[in-house]
Structures are given as structure tokens and as C-alpha cells.
Amino acid sequence: MLDHLDSSANNLAGILADVAAGKGTAGLLTSDERLYESAVVAIDRFGDVMLDLKAITGKIKNDGYIVVGQAPSGVLRKKFPLPSQSASP
């Protein structure tokens, strides 16, 4: 078991050395400021999208239906009721 642990520690040290040298994706993220900033912005925008999606799904759950279409009424707008959450198969 100690041999396996020693081998794992050596592998981890090699990986960290590659990252420090700027190799691989993690290495690029640590050495390329523009790539790092782009990743931060992308993650931030993804978080915003998830918050919007959470609000939309919360409204659908509270309303009990999904509205399809943009028109205020008429054939371009249709409500699709959700199946009851309490109904069991």
C-alpha cells in the first residue's frame, strides 16, 4: 500500500510540475491571463443563466402550466398543464 501511495504522490508531483510549467489546460489557465479572465467571465455568465433558469422553472412550477408563444392571446399562445406532482403511477 505504501508503494502505491508513493507512486501516486510522484504522479501528483509530476502533474503539478506540468501545471507550473504552463502545460495542459490547467497550466494555460494559470499562465495565460486572458484565458483565465475569459474562463471567469464564462463561469459568471453560466451562473446568471442558471439563476434565470431557476426563476423560469419556479414560475412554471408555481403556475402549474407552461405557456408557449409570445402573443397575449389567440392561436399563437397555448397553455400546457403540468401533470400533478401528487399523482402516483
Contacts in CASP RR format, 6 or more apart in sequence:
PFRMAT RR
TARGET T0000
AUTHOR 0000-0000-0000
METHOD contacts of the structure
MODEL  1
MLDHLDSSANNLAGILADVAAGKGTAGLLTSDERLYESAVVAIDRFGDVM
LDLKAITGKIKNDGYIVVGQAPSGVLRKKFPLPSQSASP
18 24 0 8 1.000
18 27 0 8 1.000
19 26 0 8 1.000
19 27 0 8 1.000
19 30 0 8 1.000
20 27 0 8 1.000
20 30 0 8 1.000
21 27 0 8 1.000
22 28 0 8 1.000
22 30 0 8 1.000
22 31 0 8 1.000
28 35 0 8 1.000
29 35 0 8 1.000
29 36 0 8 1.000
29 39 0 8 1.000
30 36 0 8 1.000
60 66 0 8 1.000
60 82 0 8 1.000
61 82 0 8 1.000
64 81 0 8 1.000
64 82 0 8 1.000
65 79 0 8 1.000
65 80 0 8 1.000
65 81 0 8 1.000
65 82 0 8 1.000
66 79 0 8 1.000
66 80 0 8 1.000
66 82 0 8 1.000
67 77 0 8 1.000
67 78 0 8 1.000
67 79 0 8 1.000
67 80 0 8 1.000
68 77 0 8 1.000
68 78 0 8 1.000
68 79 0 8 1.000
68 80 0 8 1.000
69 76 0 8 1.000
69 77 0 8 1.000
69 78 0 8 1.000
70 76 0 8 1.000
70 77 0 8 1.000
71 77 0 8 1.000
END
